[in-house]
Amino acid sequence: MTKAQRVMVLFFLIGLFLAIGPYVFYAWWKPAAQINKGELLETRSAGLQLLALEGVTPVKMLAEGVKKKWVFLTVQTASCDARCQNKLYLMRQIRTAQGESMDRIERAWVILGDGQPAPQLLKLHPGLHLARVSNLASLAQLPLGTDPGACIFVIDPLGNLVMRYDDRSAPKDILKDMSRLLRFSGIG
């Protein structure tokens, strides 16, 4: 074998390793831990285009109100109990803690059933988008589980579900996840 043939075989073997190596590596290597603290969700539409904003004339859909923004979304009844108020507070504080990136995040409360939220509560949360559904069947695209009021959803600027946190999640963990999402996201 001549020197040129050996170099050619060497280049072929290097190319073969570069082509096959990642597949072999991916098949056997599993990361030991994950960085995010929230539950990653299967990417699918959150259905924001089906929810009408509350108290807006002419009728505007929630997707229009939060267009090209990251969204914290919660589902609660209008009689917002202490757990609900805590979630709204967390969503507001985590958004505010993002500093100059806070304009990239919106907050939405989907009110389940009839009734009006307390005006004092709404004054505490300026900029909170409200939408209303009559029953949980209208929110079939959200993985609500057995307790619909236990979740805070993170929705990307394209309207897709990204993560879910339960109401017992540590605020620092949500803050870290959102900071990371905003830093590495090229959208919104």
FISEPA-271338 format. One line per 4 residues: number of its first residue (from 0); their letters; for each residue x negated, z negated, y of N, C-alpha, C. Coordinates in steps of 0.02 Angstrom, whole numbers, plus 50000, padded with zeros to 5 digits. Each point is the difference from the previous one (the first is absolute). Last residue first. Layout:
! residues N
NUM) A) X,Z,Y,X,Z,Y,X,Z,Y | ...
END
This chain:
! residues 188
187) GIGS) 51953,48947,51749,50034,49946,50035,49954,49963,50045 | 49873,50124,49812,50067,50016,50027,50028,49940,50035 | 49791,50002,49883,49994,50054,50049,50067,50020,50030 | 49892,49762,49886,50053,50050,50001,49988,50052,50054
183) FRLL) 49868,49798,49956,49982,50057,49958,50053,50055,50000 | 50024,49796,50130,49932,50023,50012,49985,50065,49962 | 50209,49886,49971,49995,50033,50065,49931,50028,50013 | 50035,49876,49801,50040,50061,50000,49993,50038,50066
179) RSMD) 49898,49789,49985,49965,50049,49958,50038,50066,49999 | 50100,49819,50107,49941,50020,50038,49962,50054,49963 | 50182,49902,49891,50022,50045,50053,49940,50023,50041 | 49959,49842,49830,50022,50064,49971,50020,50049,50054
175) KLID) 49944,49781,50067,49941,50036,49976,50020,50069,49972 | 50175,49857,50066,49961,50021,50058,49939,50041,49978 | 50129,49895,49835,50036,50057,50028,49962,50029,50059 | 49913,49804,49908,49994,50055,49953,50035,50063,50025
171) KPAS) 50021,49800,50123,49932,50027,50007,49989,50059,49952 | 50205,49876,49990,49996,50045,50058,49930,50031,50008 | 50104,49928,49761,49962,49969,50054,49994,50049,50058 | 50209,49996,49824,49934,50028,50011,49966,49967,50059
167) RDDY) 50229,49970,49911,49951,49947,49991,49929,50025,50010 | 50200,50138,50004,50001,49956,50058,49953,49940,49993 | 49943,50239,49885,50057,49954,49996,49994,49950,50058 | 49918,50263,49994,49978,49931,50000,50061,49956,49989
163) RMVL) 49916,50275,49966,50053,49951,50005,49968,49931,49996 | 49927,50282,50058,49989,49933,49972,50062,49957,50008 | 50005,50241,50042,49929,49989,49984,49991,49934,49964 | 50201,50206,50063,49985,49930,49984,49926,49994,49982
159) NGLP) 50085,50197,50166,49992,49981,49929,49986,49926,49993 | 50022,50146,50205,50063,49974,49974,49997,49981,49927 | 49822,50075,50157,50036,50057,49971,50066,49978,49969 | 49842,49844,50097,50029,50043,50052,50037,50062,49974
155) DIVF) 49989,49779,49841,49951,50039,50037,50033,50046,50052 | 50076,49751,49901,50016,50071,49994,49952,50039,50043 | 50043,49741,49880,49958,50039,50046,50013,50073,49985 | 50154,49762,49958,49973,50064,49978,49955,50028,50055
151) ICAG) 50098,49750,49914,49981,50037,50060,49967,50063,49973 | 50180,49815,49872,49946,50049,50008,49989,50022,50072 | 50175,49852,49892,49934,49971,49987,49943,50045,50018 | 50251,50031,50001,49973,49970,50060,49930,49973,49992
147) PDTG) 50132,50100,49819,49984,50049,50052,49968,49970,50062 | 50008,49932,49738,50011,49965,50063,49981,50047,50057 | 49981,50074,49776,50060,49958,49995,50016,49964,50065 | 49864,50231,50017,49999,49948,49948,50064,49959,50002
143) LPLQ) 49915,50199,50137,50017,49934,50027,49997,49944,49949 | 49914,50257,50053,49997,49956,49941,50011,49927,50021 | 50092,50237,50117,49957,49942,50010,50000,49956,49938 | 50138,50196,50019,49930,50021,49998,49951,49943,50013
139) ALSA) 50242,49975,50009,49977,50010,49931,49926,50019,49997 | 50174,49925,50176,49928,49991,50003,49968,50009,49932 | 50236,50009,50038,49974,50044,50052,49924,49997,50006 | 50123,49855,49855,49996,50067,49971,49973,50050,50051
135) LNSV) 50051,49770,50054,49932,50014,49976,49993,50069,49970 | 50186,49955,50193,49984,49972,49934,49930,50021,49979 | 50088,50045,50219,50055,49959,49976,49985,49969,49932 | 49826,50060,50209,50028,50030,49940,50055,49953,49975
131) RALH) 49839,50047,50242,50049,49963,49960,50021,50041,49939 | 49786,49959,50201,50043,50049,49965,50046,49959,49956 | 49808,49962,50218,50052,49976,49956,50038,50059,49970 | 49744,49934,50123,50051,50051,49987,50050,49972,49950
127) LGPH) 49832,49878,50188,50021,50001,49930,50056,50051,49991 | 49896,49934,50212,49974,50060,49966,50017,50004,49926 | 49997,49758,50108,50011,50063,50036,49967,50058,49962 | 50066,49749,49939,49968,50056,49966,50014,50066,50036
123) LKLL) 50090,49786,50067,49934,49980,49977,49960,50058,49971 | 50227,50026,50065,49958,49992,50060,49929,49980,49982 | 50167,50011,49832,49977,50067,50020,49956,49998,50062 | 50099,49800,49924,49951,50023,49951,49972,50069,50020
119) QPAP) 50176,49907,50124,49939,49964,50013,49944,50023,49953 | 50221,50085,49970,49964,50031,50057,49934,49964,50017 | 50108,50011,49750,50004,49958,50060,49960,50032,50057 | 50108,50159,49812,49946,49951,50005,50007,49961,50065
115) QGDG) 50213,50104,49871,49951,50015,50052,49945,49947,49999 | 50190,50111,49807,49976,49944,50041,49948,50023,50050 | 50060,50105,49743,50028,49993,50067,49968,49942,50037 | 49861,50130,49802,50069,49977,50010,50020,49995,50072
111) LIVW) 49748,50005,49966,50042,50011,49941,50069,49970,50013 | 49784,50099,50155,50050,49946,49994,50048,50019,49943 | 49738,50061,50067,50061,50031,49973,50048,49943,49986 | 49779,50027,50165,50041,49953,49962,50062,50038,49979
107) AREI) 49731,50058,50095,50070,50018,49990,50034,49948,49956 | 49762,50068,50164,50034,49953,49956,50073,50020,49994 | 49744,50129,50058,50067,49982,50022,50029,49952,49950 | 49738,50103,50079,50045,49965,49953,50067,49986,50033
103) RDMS) 49806,50095,50109,50007,50043,49942,50049,49970,49949 | 49926,49891,50202,50047,50053,50017,50012,50048,49941 | 49838,49822,49992,50069,49976,49989,50052,50053,50018 | 49750,50002,50017,50034,50040,49949,50072,49980,49991
99) EGQA) 49846,49884,50147,50015,50066,50027,50033,50047,49950 | 50015,49761,49921,49968,50016,50063,50019,50069,50025 | 50070,49865,49801,49962,50062,49991,49966,50022,50065 | 50153,49810,49975,49930,49985,49983,49958,50063,49991
95) TRIQ) 50238,50011,50035,49965,49981,50061,49926,49988,49987 | 50138,50044,49814,49997,50059,50043,49960,49984,50063 | 50045,49823,49860,49950,50044,49968,49993,50064,50040 | 50166,49848,50069,49933,49973,50012,49946,50045,49970
91) RMLY) 50230,50055,49966,49983,50005,50071,49928,49978,50011 | 50088,49976,49784,49993,50071,50016,49979,50009,50072 | 50047,49781,49929,49939,50026,49970,49989,50073,50018 | 50203,49902,50066,49945,49971,50038,49933,50027,49974
87) LKNQ) 50193,50054,49881,50000,50036,50064,49942,49976,50043 | 50033,49885,49799,49977,50069,49988,49997,50040,50065 | 50090,49783,50010,49929,49997,49987,49971,50070,49988 | 50232,49976,50021,49967,49990,50065,49924,49997,49992
83) CRAD) 50128,50010,49803,50005,50063,50037,49964,49994,50067 | 50021,49805,49875,49954,50046,49966,49998,50067,50035 | 50155,49838,50074,49931,49981,50018,49949,50048,49968 | 50238,50110,50028,49981,49931,49985,49926,49987,50018
79) CSAT) 50197,50180,50085,49929,49994,49984,49981,49926,49990 | 50217,50159,49999,49991,49927,50008,49929,49983,49976 | 50066,50221,49976,49998,49985,50072,49992,49925,50013 | 49895,50103,49775,50067,49998,50028,49994,49981,50074
75) QVTL) 49798,50134,49881,50031,49933,50004,50072,50006,50024 | 49749,50140,49942,50072,50006,49989,50029,49929,49998 | 49765,50132,50111,50030,49946,49960,50075,50012,49995 | 49747,50131,50075,50073,50002,49992,50022,49941,49957
71) FVWK) 49785,50118,50156,50017,49941,49961,50076,50001,49995 | 49833,50217,50054,50061,49960,50008,49998,49940,49954 | 49842,50210,50137,50005,49956,49941,50059,49954,50013 | 50000,50241,50117,49976,49931,50006,50002,49967,49931
67) KKVG) 50092,50222,50074,49927,50000,50002,49970,49931,50012 | 50253,49997,50043,49964,50061,49981,49925,49992,50012 | 50208,49854,50021,49934,49977,49979,49955,50058,49980 | 50226,50033,50076,49978,49944,50042,49930,49976,49983
63) EALM) 50112,50169,49871,49983,50026,50066,49972,49945,50045 | 50079,49943,49784,49939,50041,49993,49979,50029,50068 | 50205,49881,49979,49942,49956,50002,49935,50040,49997 | 50216,50121,50102,49979,49973,49936,49937,49958,50008
59) KVPT) 50208,50046,50177,49932,50020,49985,49981,49967,49934 | 50229,50053,50171,49974,49974,49937,49930,50030,49987 | 50069,49987,50257,50031,50026,49939,49963,49974,49938 | 49996,49827,50097,50046,50056,50010,49962,50055,50036
55) VGEL) 49958,49754,49852,49971,50055,50037,50051,50056,50004 | 50013,49783,49873,50007,49992,50072,49969,50055,50042 | 49911,49985,49755,50056,49960,50024,49999,49998,50076 | 49904,50198,49827,49981,49943,50042,50062,49966,50028
51) ALLQ) 49993,50135,49763,50015,50009,50071,49979,49937,50038 | 49914,50117,49758,50023,49939,50033,50009,50012,50074 | 49910,50158,49837,50069,49988,49982,50030,49940,50036 | 49769,50074,50012,50041,50053,50031,50074,49991,49985
47) LGAS) 49828,49862,49903,50014,49982,50070,50045,50051,50035 | 49903,49974,49761,50069,50014,50018,50018,49982,50072 | 49786,49997,49864,50035,49936,50010,50072,50010,50021 | 49829,50161,49844,50033,49992,50064,50036,49933,50003
43) RTEL) 49786,50015,49845,50064,50036,50003,50033,49985,50067 | 49778,49919,49834,50013,50037,50061,50064,50040,49993 | 49945,49764,49879,49997,50071,49986,50020,50038,50064 | 49896,49760,50037,50060,50032,49973,49987,50073,49986
39) LEGK) 49856,49750,50026,50001,50072,50013,50061,50030,49966 | 49967,49744,50088,50013,50040,49940,50004,50074,50020 | 49845,49818,50135,50070,50018,49989,50007,50041,49937 | 49786,49935,50077,50036,49940,49978,50074,50014,49987
35) NIQA) 49756,50158,49989,50063,49984,50034,50035,49940,49970 | 49799,50088,49904,49986,49970,50066,50065,49978,50033 | 49938,50008,49728,50025,50042,50055,49990,49963,50065 | 49862,49993,49749,50047,49968,50046,50023,50051,50052
31) APKW) 49860,50065,49816,50016,49932,49978,50053,49968,50044 | 49971,50270,49942,49980,49949,50048,50023,49931,49978 | 49937,50198,49831,50060,49972,50031,49978,49947,50050 | 49891,50217,49841,49990,49947,50050,50066,49980,50031
27) WAYF) 49977,50178,49834,49980,49936,49972,49993,49944,50050 | 50071,50229,50055,50036,49983,49939,49983,49930,49974 | 49889,50099,50191,50068,49979,50016,50038,49977,49938 | 49782,50091,49974,49996,49937,50037,50070,49973,50014
23) VYPG) 49982,50214,49905,49979,49949,49952,50000,49931,50033 | 50042,50181,50140,50055,49992,49953,49985,49946,49949 | 49830,50062,50156,50055,49962,50030,50059,49989,49954 | 49812,50133,49918,49986,49929,50012,50058,49961,50032
19) IALF) 49984,50245,49962,50032,49960,49948,49994,49925,50013 | 49903,50162,50151,50069,50022,49988,50036,49954,49952 | 49770,49967,50053,50040,49989,50060,50072,50020,49991 | 49847,50040,49823,50008,49928,50011,50044,49986,50060
15) LGIL) 49941,50223,49961,50046,49977,49949,50013,49925,50006 | 49838,50095,50140,50067,50023,50019,50053,49976,49951 | 49776,49959,49946,50019,49959,50058,50070,50019,50023 | 49908,50130,49829,50016,49933,49975,50020,49954,50057
11) FFLV) 49928,50218,50056,50063,50004,49963,50020,49930,49975 | 49791,50023,50104,50054,50007,50049,50068,50002,49966 | 49813,50001,49858,50004,49936,50036,50057,50001,50051 | 49948,50200,49889,50034,49954,49955,50008,49932,50033
7) MVRQ) 49875,50158,50119,50070,50022,49996,50041,49954,49955 | 49768,49967,50014,50032,49980,50063,50074,50019,49999 | 49873,50070,49818,50007,49928,49999,50034,49975,50063 | 49945,50228,49987,50056,49984,49956,50012,49925,49996
3) AKTM) 49815,50078,50123,50062,50019,50034,50061,49983,49957 | 49784,49973,49907,50013,49949,50050,50066,50014,50037 | 49984,50095,49752,49959,50004,50061,50020,49946,50049 | 50008,50005,49724,50043,50000,50059,49955,50000,50062
END
